[in-house]
Amino acid sequence: MPSTSQEGRKRKRFPAADREGDRDGDEDETVRVQDQLIEVLERNGRMLSAQLEAQNTNFQLDREQRKDQGDCLVAVLSKLADALGRIADKL
């Protein structure tokens, strides 16, 4: 599956000591929550991709199965039509 644009980029993370000097506690908490949110969204995106891939595989298998069943039905109906034709010829 193609990767999302977020997977190609990495967020710049600052060590805790650097953040303490530049930001107060609320900003640190905001950054932490944002990081968690990004991780959750990335994980959900990967799960959604896997689910869609599995669904596509299932749909493909279903199409193949329906085609096979249709082909078998056509063959049976053809044989039935031939048999009915032979019976009609004998009458």
Secondary structure, DSSP 8 states (H G I E B T S, - for coil): ----HHHHS------HHHHHHHS-HHHHHHHHHHHHHHHHHHHHHHHHHHHHHHHHHHHHHHHHHHHHHHHHHHHHHHHHHHHHHHHHHH-
